[in-house]
């Protein structure tokens, strides 16, 4: 079963990140500060892809007569939920980007 990782941001780590960026440090985060947003997003998308592959393989087993309908339904439902979650995240990211571009400077 794939899970979408939870991103936990503490106020102190956020303040530290803002201070590094304001100071001109645009390097990638170190392991001590945790994974970057891109890494978390890549893992989440890999989880969605894995759920889709699992649903495909369960469907192929059922077609071949080696799997159960329950396993297929469970795998397809998990894949669908993973995809819906990914689409919701994408929509929120796009909406946030649009909000930022509409801000007046």
LOPA-500235 format. One record per residue (C-alpha): x negated, y, z negated; chain. Coordinates in steps of 0.2 Angstrom, whole numbers. Layout:
LOPA-500235
+-------+-------+-------+----+
!    xx !    yy !    zz ! ch !
+-------+-------+-------+----+
!     X !     Y !     Z !  A !
...
+-------+-------+-------+----+
***
This chain:
LOPA-500235
+-------+-------+-------+----+
!    xx !    yy !    zz ! ch !
+-------+-------+-------+----+
!     0 !     0 !     0 !  A !
!    -7 !    17 !     5 !  A !
!    -5 !    32 !    -6 !  A !
!    -7 !    50 !    -3 !  A !
!   -21 !    57 !   -14 !  A !
!   -16 !    71 !   -27 !  A !
!   -26 !    86 !   -26 !  A !
!   -29 !    93 !   -44 !  A !
!   -36 !   111 !   -45 !  A !
!   -40 !   118 !   -62 !  A !
!   -40 !   137 !   -64 !  A !
!   -59 !   136 !   -68 !  A !
!   -63 !   127 !   -53 !  A !
!   -53 !   138 !   -42 !  A !
!   -61 !   154 !   -50 !  A !
!   -78 !   146 !   -47 !  A !
!   -74 !   142 !   -28 !  A !
!   -68 !   160 !   -26 !  A !
!   -83 !   167 !   -34 !  A !
!   -95 !   156 !   -22 !  A !
!   -85 !   162 !    -7 !  A !
!   -85 !   180 !   -12 !  A !
!  -104 !   179 !   -15 !  A !
!  -106 !   173 !     3 !  A !
!  -109 !   154 !    -1 !  A !
!   -99 !   145 !    13 !  A !
!  -107 !   128 !    10 !  A !
!   -97 !   112 !     8 !  A !
!   -93 !   107 !    -9 !  A !
!  -104 !    96 !   -19 !  A !
!   -99 !    79 !   -26 !  A !
!   -99 !    87 !   -43 !  A !
!   -85 !    99 !   -38 !  A !
!   -75 !    85 !   -30 !  A !
!   -70 !    81 !   -12 !  A !
!   -65 !    95 !     0 !  A !
!   -48 !    99 !     7 !  A !
!   -53 !    91 !    24 !  A !
!   -59 !    75 !    16 !  A !
!   -43 !    73 !     6 !  A !
!   -33 !    77 !    22 !  A !
!   -43 !    64 !    32 !  A !
!   -40 !    51 !    19 !  A !
!   -21 !    55 !    18 !  A !
!   -20 !    54 !    37 !  A !
!   -30 !    37 !    37 !  A !
!   -17 !    31 !    24 !  A !
!    -3 !    35 !    36 !  A !
!   -12 !    26 !    51 !  A !
!   -15 !    11 !    40 !  A !
!     3 !    10 !    35 !  A !
!     8 !    11 !    53 !  A !
!    -4 !    -3 !    58 !  A !
!     2 !   -14 !    43 !  A !
!    20 !   -11 !    50 !  A !
!    15 !   -16 !    67 !  A !
!     6 !   -32 !    61 !  A !
!    21 !   -37 !    50 !  A !
!    32 !   -34 !    65 !  A !
!    21 !   -45 !    76 !  A !
!    21 !   -59 !    63 !  A !
!    40 !   -59 !    62 !  A !
!    41 !   -59 !    81 !  A !
!    30 !   -74 !    81 !  A !
!    41 !   -83 !    68 !  A !
!    27 !   -82 !    54 !  A !
!    34 !   -67 !    44 !  A !
!    49 !   -63 !    35 !  A !
!    62 !   -49 !    38 !  A !
!    59 !   -42 !    21 !  A !
!    41 !   -40 !    24 !  A !
!    44 !   -31 !    40 !  A !
!    57 !   -19 !    33 !  A !
!    46 !   -15 !    18 !  A !
!    31 !   -11 !    29 !  A !
!    41 !    -1 !    41 !  A !
!    49 !     9 !    27 !  A !
!    32 !    13 !    20 !  A !
!    26 !    18 !    36 !  A !
!    41 !    29 !    39 !  A !
!    39 !    37 !    22 !  A !
!    21 !    40 !    25 !  A !
!    24 !    49 !    41 !  A !
!    38 !    59 !    34 !  A !
!    26 !    65 !    20 !  A !
!    13 !    69 !    33 !  A !
!    25 !    79 !    43 !  A !
!    31 !    89 !    28 !  A !
!    13 !    93 !    23 !  A !
!    10 !    98 !    41 !  A !
!    25 !   109 !    41 !  A !
!    20 !   118 !    24 !  A !
!     2 !   121 !    31 !  A !
!     9 !   129 !    47 !  A !
!    21 !   139 !    37 !  A !
!     7 !   145 !    25 !  A !
!    -4 !   150 !    40 !  A !
!    11 !   159 !    48 !  A !
!    14 !   168 !    31 !  A !
!    -5 !   173 !    30 !  A !
!    -5 !   180 !    48 !  A !
!    10 !   191 !    45 !  A !
!     2 !   199 !    29 !  A !
!    -3 !   217 !    31 !  A !
!   -21 !   221 !    28 !  A !
+-------+-------+-------+----+
***
